[in-house]
Amino acid sequence: MTEDPYHSYTDDELAELSHAYRPDLFAGQVALVTGGAGGIGRAICMLLGRLGATIVTCGRNDEKLTELTDSLGRHGVTVAPTAMTIRDPEQVGDLIKQTWVDHGRLDLVVNNAGGQFPAPAVDISPKGWAAVVETNLYGTWFVMQAAAQQWIEHSSGGSIVNIGTITGRGSVGISHTAAARSGAAGLAASLSVEWAPHDIRINTIAVGVVRSPGLVNYPPEARPSFDHNPQRRLGDVHDVAQAVAYLGSPVASGYVTGDVVHVAGGEQIWGEYWALGKPDYFKVDD
């Protein structure tokens, strides 16, 4: 691996990266991006903003949200931040309602907020399990439901894009994440059918390993897994943002719903990811 897995683009770099879309694709639209101050989140905010969207975002750290708002503002991207947690359905409902009050519309919801930590399954405490599941599954559900309620009330459809992970295979070392993300993907598929009559589209992006400072939370033993995919490299946050722009736009993907799009270098079909390192039991001699 020649690239630094812990490096991500700066906002100055994100503002200049080439992309596949016309500059006004989201002009006049409002996009809610949860967890916008993180690596993937800020790349999504930046690209959607560059394409004309007004960005509403939320997170638990007010200082990080202020920094995001100021930084993206210098690049012409309007960001409306709210310090809150998506694990509280009342706070989520208030955020969605306030978005309609302040902006008169909501076109796209990106469920990006999430988090996990690597740990042997036998060592995960009830509190640790709850923290991951409540954020990645419950929080995603609260946001989707609140958005749908407002879209139905206003007779105005919209699009939801959930940021998830590869499911359907073992995720050793992050079993709580596997449970939550698999549940969220199944939930999104079910809701895409139930809410289709209201012109609400829901899709999931299954993200592989992308270059980000957040990877430092994994032990050095995990590094050999970072580029273990058919392309034998890591992705980057802009790859994910471009997928969001595609799935979030009815112009680009109006006939796509209930789908899972992998941005993972093919890891879903070949590769191994060991969040705690590969156990000797599974090592095969040549």
C-alpha positions as CSV (number, residue, x, y, z in Angstrom):
1,M,0.0,0.0,0.0
2,T,1.7,3.2,-1.2
3,E,-1.0,5.7,-0.3
4,D,-1.5,7.0,3.2
5,P,-4.7,5.4,4.5
6,Y,-5.1,8.1,7.1
7,H,-5.0,11.1,4.8
8,S,-8.2,12.7,3.4
9,Y,-8.8,15.6,1.2
10,T,-8.7,19.1,2.6
11,D,-11.7,21.4,2.0
12,D,-9.6,23.4,-0.5
13,E,-8.9,20.2,-2.4
14,L,-12.5,19.0,-2.3
15,A,-13.6,22.4,-3.7
16,E,-11.4,21.8,-6.8
17,L,-11.9,18.1,-7.5
18,S,-13.4,17.2,-10.9
19,H,-16.8,15.6,-10.9
20,A,-19.3,14.1,-13.3
21,Y,-22.2,16.5,-12.9
22,R,-23.5,19.8,-14.3
23,P,-22.9,22.7,-11.9
24,D,-26.6,23.4,-11.2
25,L,-27.8,19.9,-10.7
26,F,-29.1,20.7,-7.2
27,A,-29.7,24.4,-7.7
28,G,-32.5,25.7,-5.4
29,Q,-32.7,22.4,-3.5
30,V,-32.2,21.7,0.2
31,A,-30.2,18.7,1.3
32,L,-29.9,17.4,4.9
33,V,-26.6,15.6,5.6
34,T,-26.3,14.1,9.0
35,G,-22.8,13.9,10.5
36,G,-21.6,16.5,8.0
37,A,-18.4,17.5,9.9
38,G,-16.8,14.1,9.4
39,G,-14.6,13.0,6.5
40,I,-17.2,11.5,4.3
41,G,-19.9,13.9,5.5
42,R,-18.0,17.0,4.6
43,A,-17.1,15.7,1.2
44,I,-20.9,15.1,0.6
45,C,-21.7,18.6,1.9
46,M,-19.0,20.1,-0.3
47,L,-20.1,18.4,-3.5
48,L,-23.8,18.9,-3.1
49,G,-23.1,22.6,-2.2
50,R,-20.9,23.0,-5.3
51,L,-23.8,21.6,-7.3
52,G,-26.1,24.3,-5.9
53,A,-27.8,22.8,-2.9
54,T,-28.3,24.6,0.4
55,I,-26.9,22.2,3.1
56,V,-28.5,21.5,6.4
57,T,-26.4,19.4,8.7
58,C,-26.2,18.1,12.2
59,G,-23.8,16.6,14.6
60,R,-23.0,16.3,18.3
61,N,-20.0,18.7,18.4
62,D,-20.9,22.3,18.0
63,E,-17.3,23.4,17.4
64,K,-16.8,21.0,14.5
65,L,-20.0,22.2,13.0
66,T,-19.0,25.8,13.3
67,E,-15.6,25.0,11.6
68,L,-17.4,23.1,8.8
69,T,-19.8,26.0,8.2
70,D,-17.0,28.6,8.1
71,S,-14.8,26.5,5.9
72,L,-17.4,25.5,3.3
73,G,-18.8,29.1,3.4
74,R,-15.4,30.3,2.1
75,H,-16.0,28.1,-0.9
76,G,-19.5,29.5,-1.5
77,V,-21.4,26.6,0.1
78,T,-24.2,27.6,2.5
79,V,-24.5,25.4,5.5
80,A,-27.1,25.5,8.3
81,P,-25.8,23.5,11.3
82,T,-27.5,22.1,14.3
83,A,-25.8,20.5,17.3
84,M,-27.9,17.5,18.3
85,T,-28.0,13.7,18.3
86,I,-29.9,11.5,15.8
87,R,-30.4,9.0,18.6
88,D,-33.2,11.2,20.0
89,P,-36.3,11.1,17.9
90,E,-37.6,14.4,19.3
91,Q,-34.5,16.2,18.3
92,V,-34.7,14.6,14.8
93,G,-38.3,15.6,14.4
94,D,-37.6,19.2,15.4
95,L,-34.7,19.4,12.9
96,I,-36.8,18.2,10.0
97,K,-39.7,20.5,10.9
98,Q,-37.3,23.5,11.3
99,T,-35.8,22.8,7.9
100,W,-39.2,23.2,6.3
101,V,-39.8,26.4,8.4
102,D,-36.4,27.9,7.4
103,H,-36.2,26.8,3.8
104,G,-39.7,25.9,2.7
105,R,-38.6,22.5,1.4
106,L,-36.4,19.4,1.8
107,D,-35.3,17.5,-1.3
108,L,-32.6,15.1,-0.2
109,V,-31.7,13.4,3.1
110,V,-28.3,11.7,3.4
111,N,-28.1,9.5,6.4
112,N,-24.3,9.7,6.9
113,A,-24.0,9.9,10.7
114,G,-22.7,6.7,12.3
115,G,-19.9,5.2,14.1
116,Q,-18.4,2.0,15.4
117,F,-15.3,0.7,17.1
118,P,-13.5,-2.6,16.6
119,A,-13.7,-5.2,19.4
120,P,-14.0,-8.9,19.8
121,A,-17.7,-9.8,20.0
122,V,-17.3,-11.4,23.5
123,D,-15.9,-8.1,24.8
124,I,-18.6,-5.7,23.6
125,S,-20.5,-4.3,26.6
126,P,-24.2,-3.7,26.5
127,K,-23.5,0.1,26.5
128,G,-21.1,-0.3,23.6
129,W,-23.5,-2.4,21.6
130,A,-26.3,0.0,22.2
131,A,-24.3,3.0,21.2
132,V,-23.5,1.5,17.8
133,V,-26.9,0.1,17.1
134,E,-28.8,3.2,18.3
135,T,-26.7,5.4,16.1
136,N,-26.4,3.3,12.9
137,L,-29.9,1.8,13.0
138,Y,-32.2,3.7,15.3
139,G,-30.9,7.1,14.2
140,T,-31.2,6.2,10.6
141,W,-34.8,5.1,11.1
142,F,-35.7,8.3,13.1
143,V,-34.4,10.5,10.3
144,M,-36.1,8.5,7.5
145,Q,-39.4,8.5,9.3
146,A,-39.4,12.2,10.2
147,A,-38.5,13.1,6.7
148,A,-41.2,10.9,5.2
149,Q,-43.8,12.4,7.6
150,Q,-43.0,15.9,6.4
151,W,-42.9,14.9,2.7
152,I,-46.3,13.2,3.0
153,E,-47.7,16.2,4.9
154,H,-46.4,18.6,2.2
155,S,-47.3,16.3,-0.7
156,S,-43.8,16.6,-1.8
157,G,-41.6,13.6,-2.6
158,G,-37.9,13.4,-1.9
159,S,-34.9,11.1,-1.9
160,I,-33.1,9.4,0.9
161,V,-29.5,8.0,0.6
162,N,-28.2,6.0,3.5
163,I,-24.5,5.5,3.9
164,G,-23.8,1.9,4.9
165,T,-21.3,-0.9,4.7
166,I,-20.9,-4.2,2.9
167,T,-23.4,-6.7,4.3
168,G,-24.1,-10.4,3.6
169,R,-20.7,-11.6,4.7
170,G,-18.8,-11.9,8.0
171,S,-17.6,-8.6,9.5
172,V,-15.3,-10.0,12.2
173,G,-14.4,-7.4,14.8
174,I,-17.3,-5.2,14.2
175,S,-20.3,-7.4,14.8
176,H,-22.4,-4.6,16.2
177,T,-21.9,-2.7,13.0
178,A,-22.8,-5.7,10.9
179,A,-26.0,-6.0,12.9
180,A,-27.0,-2.4,12.6
181,R,-26.0,-1.8,9.0
182,S,-27.7,-5.0,7.8
183,G,-30.8,-3.9,9.6
184,A,-30.7,-0.4,8.1
185,A,-30.3,-1.9,4.6
186,G,-33.2,-4.2,5.1
187,L,-35.3,-1.3,6.5
188,A,-34.5,0.9,3.6
189,A,-35.5,-1.7,1.1
190,S,-38.8,-2.2,2.9
191,L,-39.6,1.5,3.1
192,S,-38.7,2.1,-0.5
193,V,-41.7,-0.1,-1.4
194,E,-44.0,1.3,1.3
195,W,-43.3,4.9,0.5
196,A,-43.1,4.7,-3.3
197,P,-46.7,5.9,-3.7
198,H,-45.5,9.2,-2.0
199,D,-42.7,9.7,-4.6
200,I,-40.1,8.9,-2.0
201,R,-37.0,7.1,-3.2
202,I,-34.6,5.3,-0.8
203,N,-31.2,3.8,-1.7
204,T,-28.1,2.7,0.2
205,I,-24.4,3.1,-0.5
206,A,-22.3,0.3,0.8
207,V,-18.9,1.9,1.4
208,G,-15.6,0.0,1.4
209,V,-12.4,1.3,3.0
210,V,-11.8,4.9,2.1
211,R,-8.9,7.1,3.1
212,S,-9.8,8.9,6.2
213,P,-8.3,10.0,9.6
214,G,-11.0,7.8,11.2
215,L,-9.0,4.7,10.2
216,V,-6.6,5.4,13.0
217,N,-9.3,3.9,15.3
218,Y,-8.4,0.5,13.9
219,P,-5.2,-1.4,15.1
220,P,-2.2,-1.7,12.8
221,E,-3.1,-5.4,12.3
222,A,-6.1,-4.2,10.3
223,R,-4.0,-2.4,7.7
224,P,-3.4,-5.4,5.4
225,S,-7.2,-5.5,4.9
226,F,-7.5,-1.9,3.8
227,D,-6.8,-2.5,0.1
228,H,-7.9,-6.1,0.0
229,N,-10.3,-5.7,-2.9
230,P,-10.1,-6.4,-6.7
231,Q,-8.7,-2.9,-7.4
232,R,-6.1,-3.3,-4.7
233,R,-6.4,0.2,-3.5
234,L,-8.4,2.4,-1.1
235,G,-11.2,4.7,-2.2
236,D,-11.7,8.3,-1.1
237,V,-14.4,10.4,0.3
238,H,-15.1,12.1,-3.0
239,D,-16.0,8.7,-4.5
240,V,-18.7,8.4,-2.0
241,A,-19.9,12.0,-2.5
242,Q,-20.3,11.4,-6.2
243,A,-22.4,8.3,-5.6
244,V,-24.6,10.4,-3.3
245,A,-25.1,13.0,-6.0
246,Y,-26.1,10.4,-8.4
247,L,-28.6,8.6,-6.2
248,G,-29.9,11.8,-4.7
249,S,-30.8,13.5,-7.9
250,P,-34.1,12.5,-9.6
251,V,-32.6,13.8,-12.9
252,A,-29.7,11.3,-12.6
253,S,-31.5,8.3,-10.9
254,G,-35.2,8.9,-10.9
255,Y,-35.9,5.3,-11.8
256,V,-33.6,3.9,-9.0
257,T,-35.0,3.0,-5.6
258,G,-34.6,0.2,-3.1
259,D,-31.1,-0.5,-4.3
260,V,-27.7,-0.9,-2.8
261,V,-24.8,0.6,-4.7
262,H,-21.3,-0.5,-3.7
263,V,-18.5,2.0,-3.6
264,A,-15.9,-0.5,-2.4
265,G,-13.5,-1.4,-5.2
266,G,-15.3,-4.7,-5.6
267,E,-14.8,-5.8,-2.0
268,Q,-18.3,-7.2,-2.0
269,I,-17.3,-9.9,-4.5
270,W,-13.7,-10.6,-3.4
271,G,-11.5,-9.7,-0.5
272,E,-11.2,-10.0,3.2
273,Y,-11.6,-7.4,5.9
274,W,-10.3,-8.1,9.4
275,A,-10.9,-5.2,11.7
276,L,-8.7,-6.7,14.4
277,G,-6.2,-8.4,12.1
278,K,-6.4,-11.9,10.6
279,P,-6.5,-14.7,13.2
280,D,-3.9,-17.4,12.7
281,Y,-6.7,-19.9,12.4
282,F,-7.7,-18.4,9.0
283,K,-4.2,-18.0,7.6
284,V,-3.5,-20.5,4.8
285,D,0.1,-21.5,4.0
286,D,1.1,-21.3,0.3
